């Protein structure tokens, strides 16, 4: 069997992403599992695992990777760095016809690149095989607690990115000292589960929706809400999950019941634009709207949370929102404002831990099909372009790539 060379490419997008597809130990494991595979690491000054950590395990580290067959990164590859006739795996952010990446896909087609997108690597039931959602939740909930401590001057935590890994972050959570606040967490997927990890590690008790609404507590508590907990059919009758996902416009939200008793909102649920918003700007102006700190982990700008007017950043993580003027204000500038955390690249704050889990899933759930037989069509369904053409699954992007602007 001829040798296949896989490269971990240098992240070229600015600001640079520190995450990697595989840790040094995982690259060693790949070569042990697949004797015909050679892993090459492209030199990088920003990667969370240093070049020497790969060299110590006899993984080749070199400035150029033109001699490799499969090139794997995390974020979009800059157009001028794409190498023709290669197989690439990265998050392309093109499948929703994002205008800012049209030229990227055009260049992929021009250079006859085989593009496989992590976001659409799914099993037969449509479940994603690799994702960073858990770490978005872990860090997002941590940042929500950090924001509350900051706003009310209650406690001081290191920023998540200052922690070495997820275990270090969980040790930091011991410093959390909350009054008997109530926290809403939306979402039950990877993001929701990651957020729960953080809240549980901080010693915050989980309670049912009914108790959350009806009881007062002498300790901090949180409730995890699914869509069924705050939506009802407009025409009456029981909540039907399948119907809600297919026809969300048939439902209305009563999320306001929770904002009357809660202090912190951690939004981690996927939102369909056809579905009702959680609440409106007008709702936020009412005296019985109690929430003051909002951690929008999903960071849907102008989405289900009206205060998310823009994404914040790791460097500048929070801002204030004034619903009276529907405008963004400097962070912590007025007690009447709402404090918003809406970082859109949360897993980047724990790049070592996030990379380790991502790489584990790639090795166990993707590489067997990528390097062997793709009997279930996992790789085929995730291949956006091949040989200068869009594949059948992504022909709907043709009008997108045909546009010049």
C-alpha positions as semicolon CSV with decimal commas, in nm:
position;residue;x (nm);y (nm);z (nm)
1;X;0,000;0,000;0,000
2;X;0,140;0,340;-0,099
3;X;0,212;0,592;0,176
4;X;-0,047;0,860;0,259
5;X;0,082;1,181;0,409
6;X;-0,147;1,382;0,637
7;X;-0,052;1,737;0,729
8;X;-0,162;1,945;1,024
9;X;-0,156;2,282;0,851
10;X;-0,070;2,615;1,007
11;X;-0,376;2,827;1,082
12;X;-0,360;3,129;0,853
13;X;-0,678;3,315;0,938
14;X;-0,653;3,626;1,160
15;X;-0,684;3,629;1,450
16;X;-0,508;3,290;1,440
17;X;-0,678;2,989;1,596
18;X;-0,466;2,792;1,844
19;X;-0,663;2,468;1,809
20;X;-0,537;2,165;1,615
21;X;-0,704;1,860;1,460
22;X;-0,471;1,624;1,652
23;X;-0,256;1,650;1,964
24;X;0,106;1,524;1,952
25;X;0,009;1,195;2,121
26;X;-0,277;1,149;1,875
27;X;-0,048;1,194;1,575
28;X;0,174;0,920;1,718
29;X;-0,134;0,699;1,762
30;X;-0,240;0,756;1,399
31;X;0,097;0,639;1,269
32;X;0,080;0,332;1,494
33;X;-0,277;0,246;1,384
34;X;-0,210;0,308;1,015
35;X;0,141;0,195;0,915
36;X;0,092;0,339;0,563
37;X;0,019;0,688;0,704
38;X;0,282;0,952;0,776
39;X;0,179;1,262;0,974
40;X;0,353;1,592;0,904
41;X;0,314;1,903;1,116
42;X;0,352;2,240;0,944
43;X;0,557;2,484;1,149
44;X;0,341;2,724;1,352
45;X;0,425;2,990;1,612
46;X;0,067;3,006;1,749
47;X;-0,047;2,646;1,784
48;X;-0,146;2,549;2,142
49;X;0,087;2,249;2,115
50;X;0,437;2,365;2,033
51;X;0,631;2,232;1,736
52;X;0,878;2,069;1,975
53;X;0,597;1,869;2,139
54;X;0,546;1,698;1,802
55;X;0,918;1,664;1,735
56;X;0,965;1,488;2,070
57;X;0,740;1,209;1,937
58;X;0,932;1,189;1,607
59;X;0,658;1,365;1,411
60;X;0,805;1,555;1,117
61;X;0,777;1,933;1,148
62;X;0,844;2,132;0,831
63;X;0,769;2,476;0,683
64;X;0,593;2,353;0,366
65;X;0,343;2,072;0,315
66;X;0,314;2,061;-0,066
67;X;0,417;1,694;-0,063
68;X;0,120;1,590;0,159
69;X;-0,203;1,436;0,031
70;X;-0,455;1,527;0,305
71;X;-0,432;1,871;0,467
72;X;-0,622;1,923;0,792
73;X;-0,683;2,250;0,976
74;X;-0,956;2,413;1,183
75;X;-1,066;2,750;1,039
76;X;-1,097;2,854;0,673
77;X;-0,771;2,843;0,481
78;X;-0,673;3,181;0,330
79;X;-0,725;3,176;-0,047
80;X;-0,361;3,246;-0,128
81;X;-0,252;2,948;0,084
82;X;-0,470;2,685;-0,087
83;X;-0,270;2,417;-0,272
84;X;-0,425;2,273;-0,589
85;X;-0,535;1,909;-0,621
86;X;-0,521;1,834;-0,248
87;X;-0,780;1,697;-0,006
88;X;-0,862;1,953;0,266
89;X;-1,059;1,918;0,587
90;X;-1,162;2,234;0,776
91;X;-1,468;2,436;0,877
92;X;-1,538;2,616;0,549
93;X;-1,847;2,816;0,655
94;X;-1,986;2,800;0,303
95;X;-2,282;2,562;0,329
96;X;-2,521;2,843;0,430
97;X;-2,399;3,054;0,137
98;X;-2,203;3,286;0,364
99;X;-2,109;3,582;0,139
100;X;-1,771;3,637;0,304
101;X;-1,650;3,291;0,195
102;X;-1,782;3,284;-0,162
103;X;-1,437;3,353;-0,307
104;X;-1,292;3,073;-0,094
105;X;-1,525;2,816;-0,248
106;X;-1,468;2,959;-0,595
107;X;-1,093;2,910;-0,548
108;X;-1,145;2,557;-0,413
109;X;-1,329;2,470;-0,735
110;X;-1,074;2,647;-0,952
111;X;-0,786;2,453;-0,794
112;X;-0,976;2,122;-0,812
113;X;-0,949;2,073;-0,439
114;X;-1,144;1,799;-0,264
115;X;-1,307;1,987;0,025
116;X;-1,447;1,792;0,321
117;X;-1,623;2,007;0,582
118;X;-1,619;1,897;0,948
119;X;-1,959;2,055;1,001
120;X;-2,131;1,806;0,770
121;X;-1,955;1,489;0,884
122;X;-2,265;1,307;1,007
123;X;-2,393;0,956;1,063
124;X;-2,696;0,808;0,885
125;X;-2,930;0,975;1,135
126;X;-2,785;1,319;1,076
127;X;-2,588;1,336;1,403
128;X;-2,262;1,524;1,381
129;X;-1,953;1,312;1,434
130;X;-1,709;1,588;1,533
131;X;-1,776;1,926;1,692
132;X;-1,650;2,171;1,952
133;X;-1,994;2,226;2,110
134;X;-1,910;2,076;2,448
135;X;-1,623;2,319;2,497
136;X;-1,833;2,612;2,380
137;X;-2,069;2,518;2,663
138;X;-1,798;2,466;2,923
139;X;-1,631;2,798;2,850
140;X;-1,955;2,988;2,783
141;X;-2,103;2,896;3,122
142;X;-1,770;2,974;3,291
143;X;-1,768;3,315;3,125
144;X;-2,127;3,370;3,237
145;X;-2,024;3,313;3,600
146;X;-1,712;3,528;3,549
147;X;-1,933;3,807;3,411
148;X;-2,173;3,794;3,705
149;X;-1,885;3,807;3,953
150;X;-1,739;4,101;3,763
151;X;-2,063;4,297;3,738
152;X;-2,152;4,266;4,106
153;X;-1,795;4,261;4,238
154;X;-1,854;3,930;4,417
155;X;-1,553;3,719;4,324
156;X;-1,262;3,716;4,083
157;X;-1,182;3,430;3,847
158;X;-0,897;3,390;3,604
159;X;-1,015;3,415;3,246
160;X;-1,075;3,076;3,084
161;X;-0,786;3,124;2,841
162;X;-0,551;3,174;3,135
163;X;-0,628;2,820;3,254
164;X;-0,393;2,549;3,123
165;X;-0,673;2,305;3,041
166;X;-1,027;2,208;3,141
167;X;-0,912;2,051;3,469
168;X;-0,738;2,374;3,567
169;X;-1,057;2,565;3,480
170;X;-1,266;2,337;3,702
171;X;-1,030;2,400;3,992
172;X;-1,077;2,773;3,935
173;X;-1,453;2,728;3,975
174;X;-1,397;2,665;4,346
175;X;-1,363;3,042;4,381
176;X;-1,722;3,099;4,268
177;X;-1,921;3,236;4,560
178;X;-2,272;3,322;4,447
179;X;-2,565;3,451;4,649
180;X;-2,894;3,257;4,604
181;X;-2,932;3,350;4,238
182;X;-3,133;3,164;3,977
183;X;-2,970;3,069;3,645
184;X;-3,151;2,969;3,325
185;X;-2,968;2,736;3,087
186;X;-3,128;2,663;2,750
187;X;-3,028;2,370;2,532
188;X;-2,979;1,996;2,580
189;X;-2,723;1,924;2,307
190;X;-2,343;1,933;2,325
191;X;-2,345;2,299;2,428
192;X;-2,604;2,241;2,699
193;X;-2,419;1,941;2,838
194;X;-2,091;2,132;2,845
195;X;-2,259;2,420;3,028
196;X;-2,403;2,177;3,281
197;X;-2,051;2,044;3,345
198;X;-1,938;2,391;3,446
199;X;-2,241;2,467;3,663
200;X;-2,216;2,130;3,836
201;X;-1,842;2,178;3,893
202;X;-1,919;2,516;4,052
203;X;-2,147;2,337;4,300
204;X;-2,469;2,495;4,168
205;X;-2,775;2,276;4,220
206;X;-3,002;2,184;3,932
207;X;-3,378;2,210;3,992
208;X;-3,690;2,136;3,790
209;X;-3,867;2,407;3,586
210;X;-4,164;2,397;3,824
211;X;-3,953;2,449;4,136
212;X;-3,748;2,716;3,959
213;X;-4,064;2,915;3,890
214;X;-4,241;2,859;4,221
215;X;-3,978;2,840;4,496
216;X;-3,724;3,068;4,657
217;X;-3,391;2,911;4,752
218;X;-3,119;2,991;5,002
219;X;-2,850;2,876;4,757
220;X;-2,773;2,934;4,387
221;X;-2,968;2,704;4,153
222;X;-3,006;2,651;3,781
223;X;-3,271;2,507;3,553
224;X;-3,204;2,345;3,217
225;X;-3,485;2,421;2,974
226;X;-3,573;2,234;2,657
227;X;-3,804;2,376;2,390
228;X;-4,100;2,199;2,549
229;X;-4,049;2,394;2,873
230;X;-4,125;2,736;2,724
231;X;-4,326;2,687;2,406
232;X;-4,696;2,613;2,363
233;X;-4,912;2,552;2,059
234;X;-5,101;2,864;1,951
235;X;-5,410;2,655;1,888
236;X;-5,383;2,460;2,212
237;X;-5,294;2,099;2,274
238;X;-4,972;1,936;2,386
239;X;-4,623;2,028;2,271
240;X;-4,510;1,805;1,984
241;X;-4,133;1,806;1,934
242;X;-4,143;1,680;1,578
243;X;-4,405;1,938;1,482
244;X;-4,212;2,215;1,659
245;X;-3,895;2,140;1,463
246;X;-4,086;2,122;1,135
247;X;-4,337;2,404;1,192
248;X;-4,204;2,626;1,473
249;X;-4,429;2,910;1,363
250;X;-4,722;2,716;1,509
251;X;-4,585;2,782;1,856
252;X;-4,550;3,080;2,089
253;X;-4,301;3,137;2,369
254;X;-4,376;3,188;2,736
255;X;-4,008;3,223;2,825
256;X;-4,094;3,550;3,004
257;X;-4,225;3,345;3,296
258;X;-3,864;3,246;3,368
259;X;-3,707;3,589;3,319
260;X;-3,933;3,720;3,598
261;X;-3,753;3,505;3,855
262;X;-3,402;3,454;3,711
263;X;-3,081;3,655;3,748
264;X;-2,859;3,500;3,479
265;X;-2,941;3,361;3,135
266;X;-2,708;3,117;2,960
267;X;-2,841;3,066;2,608
268;X;-2,711;2,743;2,458
269;X;-3,003;2,620;2,246
270;X;-3,006;2,611;1,868
271;X;-3,258;2,864;1,735
272;X;-3,459;2,834;1,415
273;X;-3,531;3,183;1,273
274;X;-3,891;3,069;1,212
275;X;-3,935;2,995;1,583
276;X;-4,045;3,254;1,842
277;X;-3,767;3,457;2,002
278;X;-3,700;3,398;2,372
279;X;-3,808;3,753;2,452
280;X;-3,816;4,098;2,295
281;X;-3,647;4,431;2,360
282;X;-3,980;4,558;2,491
283;X;-3,989;4,270;2,741
284;X;-3,650;4,379;2,872
285;X;-3,790;4,724;2,951
286;X;-4,054;4,583;3,186
287;X;-3,996;4,611;3,559
288;X;-4,054;4,241;3,614
289;X;-3,772;4,141;3,378
290;X;-3,519;4,031;3,643
291;X;-3,226;3,891;3,440
292;X;-2,924;4,123;3,437
293;X;-2,642;3,906;3,298
294;X;-2,678;3,727;2,963
295;X;-2,424;3,475;2,837
296;X;-2,528;3,408;2,478
297;X;-2,322;3,097;2,411
298;X;-2,482;3,043;2,070
299;X;-2,405;3,405;1,973
300;X;-2,688;3,440;1,722
301;X;-2,663;3,807;1,630
302;X;-3,011;3,960;1,610
303;X;-3,144;3,615;1,691
304;X;-3,350;3,480;1,981
305;X;-3,183;3,713;2,235
306;X;-3,235;4,081;2,138
307;X;-2,937;4,205;2,339
308;X;-2,692;4,015;2,118
309;X;-2,625;4,299;1,880
310;X;-2,269;4,191;1,802
311;X;-2,017;3,926;1,892
312;X;-1,773;4,005;2,170
313;X;-1,417;3,871;2,169
314;X;-1,181;3,681;2,396
315;X;-0,983;4,002;2,441
316;X;-1,294;4,215;2,502
317;X;-1,549;3,963;2,633
318;X;-1,845;4,171;2,753
319;X;-2,049;4,477;2,665
320;X;-2,359;4,647;2,799
321;X;-2,693;4,661;2,623
322;X;-2,945;4,941;2,672
323;X;-3,292;4,826;2,559
324;X;-3,433;5,180;2,581
325;X;-3,214;5,286;2,289
326;X;-3,154;4,934;2,150
327;X;-2,782;5,005;2,153
328;X;-2,451;4,865;2,273
329;X;-2,280;5,053;2,555
330;X;-1,938;5,019;2,723
331;X;-1,916;4,724;2,959
332;X;-2,036;4,783;3,316
333;X;-2,121;5,147;3,240
334;X;-2,463;5,164;3,408
335;X;-2,661;4,958;3,660
336;X;-2,968;4,995;3,439
337;X;-2,799;4,819;3,146
338;X;-2,777;4,446;3,079
339;X;-2,433;4,288;3,068
340;X;-2,378;4,061;2,767
341;X;-2,112;3,796;2,700
342;X;-2,133;3,683;2,335
343;X;-1,792;3,547;2,236
344;X;-1,827;3,361;1,906
345;X;-1,517;3,137;1,934
346;X;-1,543;3,009;2,292
347;X;-1,357;2,675;2,245
348;X;-1,047;2,876;2,151
349;X;-1,012;2,970;2,518
350;X;-0,930;2,607;2,607
351;X;-0,751;2,502;2,289
352;X;-0,555;2,208;2,433
353;X;-0,855;2,034;2,587
354;X;-1,088;2,119;2,297
355;X;-0,834;1,987;2,046
356;X;-0,785;1,664;2,241
357;X;-1,157;1,580;2,234
358;X;-1,195;1,686;1,870
359;X;-0,897;1,474;1,765
360;X;-1,029;1,174;1,959
361;X;-1,356;1,190;1,766
362;X;-1,171;1,230;1,436
363;X;-0,957;0,922;1,503
364;X;-1,242;0,703;1,621
365;X;-1,527;0,821;1,401
366;X;-1,382;0,971;1,082
367;X;-1,034;0,840;0,998
368;X;-1,150;0,479;0,942
369;X;-1,371;0,603;0,655
370;X;-1,126;0,868;0,534
371;X;-0,835;0,624;0,514
372;X;-1,033;0,309;0,438
373;X;-1,375;0,219;0,299
374;X;-1,652;0,477;0,327
375;X;-1,930;0,216;0,328
376;X;-2,183;0,442;0,505
377;X;-2,106;0,740;0,280
378;X;-1,994;0,960;0,571
379;X;-1,707;1,118;0,377
380;X;-1,908;1,140;0,055
381;X;-2,191;1,329;0,227
382;X;-1,942;1,575;0,379
383;X;-1,751;1,640;0,055
384;X;-1,854;1,981;-0,079
385;X;-1,633;1,990;-0,386
386;X;-1,418;1,743;-0,579
387;X;-1,234;1,768;-0,912
388;X;-1,345;2,124;-0,979
389;X;-1,718;2,056;-0,929
390;X;-1,969;2,070;-0,647
391;X;-2,080;1,724;-0,538
392;X;-2,444;1,619;-0,572
393;X;-2,515;1,695;-0,204
394;X;-2,406;2,057;-0,251
395;X;-2,529;2,145;-0,599
396;X;-2,758;2,400;-0,431
397;X;-2,447;2,615;-0,386
398;X;-2,401;2,658;-0,763
399;X;-2,579;2,996;-0,779
400;X;-2,371;3,103;-0,477
401;X;-2,040;3,027;-0,650
402;X;-2,162;3,174;-0,980
403;X;-2,205;3,520;-0,828
404;X;-1,911;3,752;-0,879
405;X;-1,959;3,990;-0,586
